[in-house]
Amino acid sequence: MIKEVERTTVPGLLALVVILALLIATGLAYIPAVEQESPWLFGSLVFAQLVLCFCFNGLMIVNPNDAKVLVLFGKYTGSVKRQGWHWVNPFLTKARISLRVRNFETGKLKVNDRDGNPIEIAAVVVWKVTETAEASFEVDDYVNFVHVQSESALRNLAVHYTYDSHDEEIISLRGSTDKVADQLRVEIQARLDRAGIDVIEARISHLAYAPEIAEAMLRRQQAGAIIAARQKIVEGAVGMVEMALDELSKNDIVELDEERKASMVSNLLVVLCSEHAAQPVLNTGTLYQ
């Protein structure tokens, strides 16, 4: 694997002054060459000026949050990340790579969740290049590599979690967005490490059941929500009834036999679990009449 190397450069302004000074010096040297009528000296001056003109090719500008990857005859020689005007070997090829933060939104992918339900899912990935050498030479096109690997990681994530769950301990795509987002970022990062890319954030941007089952799954989801709510209501009602009986017994307010306790429990559960307001009934008799 090719690792990034920070390349030292010559300040561009200094290099420009030196090249111009040498060009002027060689230009002035034409006078004695003509006077001496020396073809060898004249040819040497022409060649020197051509070389100096070629040296202008070594000047380059590195903008903020940009980098230049330098290659000499097929061999990687280093990267320049320091912004400014630089001069390097004019034979080097200079490829620009942006170090800016970018974001990418996947298309709506149709996959099956852990329960086998077809769903539509999409995600937003925020990323940046941190290793210019790996981004340039380890993959063919690092931008396309990010797109493909992000969608692959999203598909793999979706099949490991259910769309929704009423159990708070079970991680679901809809109910545990922060945990799912963290796991998605970890999976994408693992795939992009070899390309020298850092994933800053990954988050689900679209999540829905597939259209062909959306209506049926909505009814199922509503039924599951009702059952889950009923379970909570019953648990709370039983606790309240138990607390009421304990308080009555502890404070010696009234002594209840088993039959009266059963009647009281029944009445309290009806009141607490009913969807409608309870209708009071005045009992003027006893349970035994």
N, C-alpha and C positions, 0 to 999 in steps of 0.2 A: 504494500500500500504506500502511495506517495504522500509524504507529509509536507505540510506547508513550511517554507523557509522565508524569513524576512530578508529582503534584498536591500543592500545599501546602495545609494545613488549619489550622483554629483548634482549639486544645485543647478537648476536649469539656467538661471541668469548668469552664473559664473561660466558655464559651458558656452553660452551664446556669446559672451564677451570674448572668450578665448578664441572661438572659431572665427568671429569677425576680425579679430586682430590678426590672426594668421592669414586670413584671406587678403586683408589689406597689405600685409607684409609680402606675401607672394605676388600680389599685383604690382607693388613697387619694384619687385625683383625683375620684372619684365624689361625694365629700362637697360640695366647692364647686359641682359641676355641678348637684347636687340643690338646693342652697341658692339658686343663681342661676336655677334653673329654665330652663336653657339647653338646648334640644333638640339644637342643633348640637354643643355640647361633649359632651353625653351620647353622641350618636351617634359622635363621633370617638373617644371612649374605648372604646366597644364594638368599633369597627373595629380600633383599636390592639391590643386584647387578642386579637382573633381572629387578627391577623397574628402576634402573639407566640406564640400557641398553635401556629400553623402552623410557626413556626421550630423547634419541637421535632422536626419531621420531618428537620431537617438533622443531628441527632445520629446517629452510627453507631459501631459497634465493629468493629475489624479484628483478628481473631485471629492468632496466630503462623502463619506459612506460609500466610496467606490474603491476598487482595487484593480491592479494590473498584474496579470500572470505573465511571466517572462519565460520564453522558450528559445534556446539557441540550437539551431540545427536538429530539432527533435528532442532535445534534452531540457527538462525543466530546471531552471536556474534560480528561481525565487519569485516572490510576490512583493509588490509595493503597495502598502495600505496607507502610508503617510500622505496626506493631502498636500498639494502644491505642484510646483513646476520642477521637473526632474530631467536629468540626462543619464542615459544608460548606453550600453554598447549598441550601436546602430544596426548591427546584424540581428539583434533580438527581435522576435515577434512579440507583440504586446496585445494580450486579450483582456478586454474589460469585463469585470464581474461586479455586479451591484451587491453591496452589503446592507442595503436598506431592508426594513421589515416589510414583508409582503403578506397578503392574505389570499386565500383560495377557498372557494366554496364548491364542494362536490355537487354533482347532479343528484337528483332524487333517485336513490337506488331502491330497487324492489328486492327484498330479501325475506327470509323466514326467521322469526325469532326463536327462542329456545323451545317454545311450545309448538312450533310449526306453523304459527299464524303468519300469513303474508303481510308485510308492513312496508311502508315507504319511509326512507330515512335519508337525511343529508346532514352534512357537517361543514363548519367553517374552520379552516386551519390557518394559524398565523405562524409564519416561519421566516428565517433569515439564513444566509450563508455565513458560516464562521470559519470554515477551512477552504480556502480558495483552490488549493491544489487538488484536494479530493473532489470538489465539485467539478473541476475542469477535466480530470483525467480518470476518475474512478467510474463515472457514469457517462453515457453518451450525451444526454440532455437532462441536466439536473432539474429544470422546471417541469418537464414532462414526467420525470421520475417522481417528483413530489406529488403530482396529480394522481398518477397510477397507484403509488404505494398508499396514499391517503385513502383512496376508495377501497383498496384491498383491506386495509386495517379496519375500516368502518364496517365492511361486510363481515369480517371475522368477529368483530365486537358484537354485532347484532345477533349472531346465532348463539352467543353464550349467555344472553340475558333475555328475560321475558319482557313483553311490552309493558305490562302493568301488573302490580301485585298489591293486595291489601295488607299483606304482612310486612310490617316496617323492617323486619330483620332480613328480608329478601331483597336484594338489589334488583331494580327494574329500570328499564330505559326511561320511563316517564316519571317514576317516583324518586329516583336517585340520580338526578342530573349532574350534580357535582362529582360524585364518585365515578359515574360513567365517563364524564369529561376527562377526569384525571387518568382513567384507564386507557381512554382513546389516545390521549397525548403520549402516554408511555408506549403504546403499541406502534404509533406512527414514528416516534423517535427511534425506536429499535430498528425500524426499517430504513430510516434515513441517515443513521450514523455513518454509514460507509460513504455517503455523498457529502459529508462535511456540513450538514444542515442541522440547525437547532430549531426545534419546534417550541415556540413560545406558548401557544395556547391551541387547544382543539376543543370544539364544543358543538353539540348537536343543534342544528338550526331548523330542522324540519323532522317531525315524527308523526306518523298517522297510519292507521290501518289501510291496507290496499282497498281501492274502491269496491271491488267485488264482494268484500266481506265486511265493509265498514258498518252497514246498518245492523247486521246480525251481531257483530262484536260490540256495537254500542249497547244493544239490548242485554247482551251478556255482561258487559261492564256495569250497567245499571243494576242488574240483578245481583251481581257480586257485591256492589256497593251497599245495596239494601241489606243483604245477608250480613255483611261485615258490621253495618250500623246496628242491626238487630242484636248481634252478639255483644257489642259494647253496651247497648241499652240493658240487656238481660243481666250482664255481669254487674253493671252499676246498680240495677234494681235489687238484685239478690244481696249485694253488700249493704244497701240502705235498709232492707228488711231485717237483715241480721243485726245491724246497728240499732234499729228501733227496738227489737226484742231484747237486746242486751241492756239498753238504757232503761226500759220498763222494769226489767227484772232487778237491775242494780239499784235503782232508786226506790224500789218497793212501791211503785205507783199503783200497780194492779197485778193480781196473780191470775195467770191464764193457764187453763189446762190444755192438753194437746189438741182437742177439737177446736177451742177458741184460737189457739195459735195458728192452726191450719187455716181457719177462716180469715184471720188477720193477714196472714201471708198471701192468701189468694186475693184479697181485696187490694192490698198494697201493690202486688204485681200487676193487677189489672190497671190500677191508676197510673203506675210508673211506666208501663210498657205500652199503654194504649196510644193510638195516634190522635185520639180526640179527647177533649176535656171530659173529666169524670162527672157524672150526674149524681149529686148527693141524694141518698135515700135515708129517711129517718126511720130507724128501727125502734118500735115501742115495746117489742116483746123480747124474748130470749131465744137462744139457739135451740133450747129444748122444748119449745112450745110450737 
